[in-house]
């Protein structure tokens, strides 16, 4: 398990299992390091409309293997989900 920091200074846990699951997605193949970067310096942070405890950290990538995409790192209870 790795502990990251978000832009608010909160510790955020990323388990090995969760990281492996995220990186299974083809569009995330070369973006593993971006998870930490987006937490620290997102373009946009939103609170989930359906769950007040969930924060959504966004960054837009103009060129990925599937074209322009938003990377959204979803955090609840100081864990990436």
C-alpha positions as CSV (number, residue, x, y, z in Angstrom):
1,X,0.0,0.0,0.0
2,X,1.2,3.5,-0.9
3,X,0.2,6.7,0.9
4,X,-0.2,9.8,-1.3
5,X,-1.0,13.4,-0.5
6,X,-3.9,15.3,-2.1
7,X,-4.0,19.1,-2.9
8,X,-5.6,19.7,0.6
9,X,-2.7,18.0,2.4
10,X,-4.7,14.9,3.3
11,X,-3.1,11.5,3.3
12,X,-4.7,9.2,0.7
13,X,-4.2,5.4,0.6
14,X,-3.7,3.5,-2.6
15,X,-3.6,-0.2,-2.2
16,X,-1.6,-2.5,-4.5
17,X,-4.8,-4.2,-5.5
18,X,-6.5,-0.9,-6.4
19,X,-3.5,0.3,-8.4
20,X,-3.3,-3.0,-10.3
21,X,-7.0,-2.8,-11.1
22,X,-6.7,0.8,-12.3
23,X,-3.8,0.0,-14.5
24,X,-5.6,-2.9,-16.1
25,X,-7.6,-0.4,-18.2
26,X,-5.9,0.1,-21.5
27,X,-6.2,3.9,-21.4
28,X,-4.4,3.9,-18.1
29,X,-1.4,1.8,-19.3
30,X,1.1,4.6,-19.2
31,X,-0.6,6.9,-16.7
32,X,0.1,5.2,-13.4
33,X,2.3,8.0,-12.2
34,X,-0.4,10.5,-13.1
35,X,-2.6,9.3,-10.2
36,X,-0.4,10.9,-7.6
37,X,0.2,14.1,-9.8
38,X,-3.6,14.6,-10.3
39,X,-4.2,14.3,-6.5
40,X,-1.5,16.9,-5.8
41,X,-2.4,19.3,-8.7
42,X,-5.8,18.7,-10.2
43,X,-7.4,21.0,-12.7
44,X,-10.7,20.6,-10.9
45,X,-12.0,19.0,-7.7
46,X,-15.6,18.2,-7.2
47,X,-17.7,16.7,-4.4
48,X,-19.8,13.8,-5.5
49,X,-23.5,14.7,-5.9
50,X,-24.5,11.2,-4.6
51,X,-22.1,10.8,-1.7
52,X,-20.8,13.8,0.3
53,X,-17.7,11.9,1.5
54,X,-16.5,11.3,-2.1
55,X,-14.1,13.7,-3.8
56,X,-13.4,13.7,-7.6
57,X,-10.0,15.0,-8.7
58,X,-9.9,15.7,-12.4
59,X,-7.2,16.4,-15.0
60,X,-7.6,16.6,-18.8
61,X,-5.2,14.8,-21.1
62,X,-5.4,15.9,-24.7
63,X,-3.5,12.9,-26.1
64,X,-3.9,9.4,-24.7
65,X,-4.0,6.1,-26.6
66,X,-7.8,6.6,-26.9
67,X,-7.8,10.3,-27.6
68,X,-8.5,13.3,-25.3
69,X,-9.8,12.1,-21.9
70,X,-10.4,13.3,-18.4
71,X,-8.5,11.4,-15.7
72,X,-10.7,11.2,-12.6
73,X,-9.2,10.0,-9.3
74,X,-12.0,9.1,-6.9
75,X,-11.3,9.3,-3.2
76,X,-13.5,8.4,-0.2
77,X,-12.5,8.1,3.4
78,X,-9.0,8.9,2.3
79,X,-8.8,5.9,0.0
80,X,-8.7,5.8,-3.8
81,X,-11.6,3.7,-5.1
